[in-house]
Amino acid sequence: MSSASNLEELYLWRNNLSGNIPESISNVSKLRILELQENSFSGLIPNTFGNLRFLEKLRLDFNHLNTEASTHEWNFLYSLANCNYLRYLELSSNALDGILPTSISNLSTSLQYLLIRDCKIRGSIPMEIGSLSKAILLDLSSNKLSGPIPTTIGRLKNLQLLRLYGNKLQGSIPYDLCGLKGLYKLSLGDNELDGPLPTCLCDLTSLRYLYLFSNKLHSKIPLTFWSLKYILEIDLSSNNLSGSLPLDIGNLKVLISLKLSRNLLSSDVPPTIGSLHDLQVLNLASNRLQGPIPESFGDLMSLKSLDLSNNNFSGVIPKSLERLHDLNYLNVSFNRLEGEIPSGGPFLNFTAKSFMKNYALCGSPRLQVSPCKNKIHRKFKKTALHALRYVLPTFASIIIVIAVIIVYKKKQRGNTNLAIVEDLIPVEKWRRISYNQLLEGTNGFSENNLMGSGSFGSAYKGILLDGTNVAIKVFNLQRDGAFRSFEIECEVMSNIFHRNLVKVITCCSTIDFKALVLEFIPNGSLEKWLYSYNYFLDILQRINIMMDVASALEYLHWDIQTPIIHCDLKTK
């Protein structure tokens, strides 16, 4: 390696390399980035890495590296203390074993990312972890750590992501964590933590993901907890939490997933839960909840999974649930429900397992319940059918005529440029998406995902971790004015909301990378539909497209505080 003395970046990840890591790598004194992850390297981590004085990023994860069999000491950490510019260190998925040493505090004060998950670490987390003052991400998950969570973690004021799940940590959740104002994700699940939920969790206003599942937490959920109005996912399942769900649960307007199963929650479910229109997963199974299933559940139009099993719910299953066309999992078994099981919408696909062991449900034989008694007199039914046969067509004709008149008048008034309120994505609700997520989602910004190029950058198709397809506009920072263009587009795009304009999901910005993450429009360009022989648009479709484009331009010109002139309008 001495012949590569001017080498600054070395990427050898995801190969079939094996054996020891050669110590000669440390002779490449100007090396800044070294990535050896996802290989089969074994043996000790070289103590000579400390010679790489300019090292900024070191990834050794997913290998077979270990420590001294007799002492399990992490001697390499002392060497890395000489790397004053080290900001990213990942050692995950190696059999390092041993105890996390106090010398962790000797690592660079520039260290921002420390990932040591699934390394069979034992013992407690040293108090000295609080010395990593610049840390943004700390991941010690899936180890064998025990003892309390050190209060000194509360000193890491820049921390955004804390993962300690899958250990044997004990004691209560330190109130010191509530001082981490920038914390975005807190994952402490699958430990042995006990005590109450801290009332100060409401101070974590940047928190979007909270995972405290599979612990021994015992208390009522503090009322202040429901003021986390921008949180996206909550998992408090498999604890001993008690009390009732308050009306304030309706404050969590952008919540996507709520898991409270296997606790001791009681009383009725408040109807305000129906205002959580973005909710996709709701799991309240195995509690002591009672009363009727709220009719307002029918307003959860984004719901995909609903589990209310093993409670004391009574009354009927609301027919309003038939409106939930995205619902693909339902479990109301082991309750005290009665009456007819709805038969429309998603209920066409549910099986007997969804409804078993209830009080007196009835419905289709395929659901293994008793048939419902028909209380409608046959003569009355026949009369009603005759009335509908003659009255309904007349009534429907009147409605159609009225609808046509209303649509015509709206067109005359030109009232086609109204923005749809549901499309708004306020800046406060923008998702945080890292550069690594975008890199992975585009296969390293592969040319296969390139959709096109413009004056200040290129556009790629990508897939986020949750499977969402997005368009990613990456700015070419080598071009004069690119930085300013990025700032302007972020500011402008965050303030325009119209049904015919592409929505911004978020912006991604680092020192040397700027990108806009946009809604992906799957049907291709307008040019393809207008001029390709493989596609066809009739005259009405073409007129509607013209009107939609005009509506969007009128909005940009007249309906926002600072008018925007679009100088590059084209069909591509």
Secondary structure, 3 states (H helix, E strand, C coil): CHHHCCCCEEECCCCCCEECCCHHHHHCCCCCEEECCCCEEEEECCHHHHHCCCCCEEECCCCEEECCCCCCCCHHHHHHCCCCCCCEEECCCCECCCECCHHHHHCCCCCCEEECCCCCCECCCCHHHHHCCCCCEEECCCCCCEECCCHHHHHCCCCCEEECCCCEECCCCCHHHHHCCCCCEEECCCCCCEECCCHHHHHCCCCCEEECCCCEECCECCHHHHHCCCCCEEECCCCCCEECCCHHHHHCCCCCEEECCCCEEEECCCHHHHHCCCCCEEECCCCEEEECCCHHHHHCCCCCEEECCCCEEEECCCHHHHHCCCCCEEECCCCEEEEECCCCHHHHCCCHHHCCCCCEEECCHHHCCECCCCCCCHHHHHHHHHHHHHHHHHHHHHHHHHHHHHHHHHHHCCCCCCCCHHHCCCHHHCCCCCHHHHHHHCCCCCHHHEEEECCCEEEEEEECCCCCEEEEEEECCCCCCHHHHHHHHHHHHCCCCCCCCCCEEEEEEECCEEEEEEECCCCCCHHHHHHCCCCCCCHHHHHHHHHHHHHHHHHHHHCCCCCCCCCCCCCC
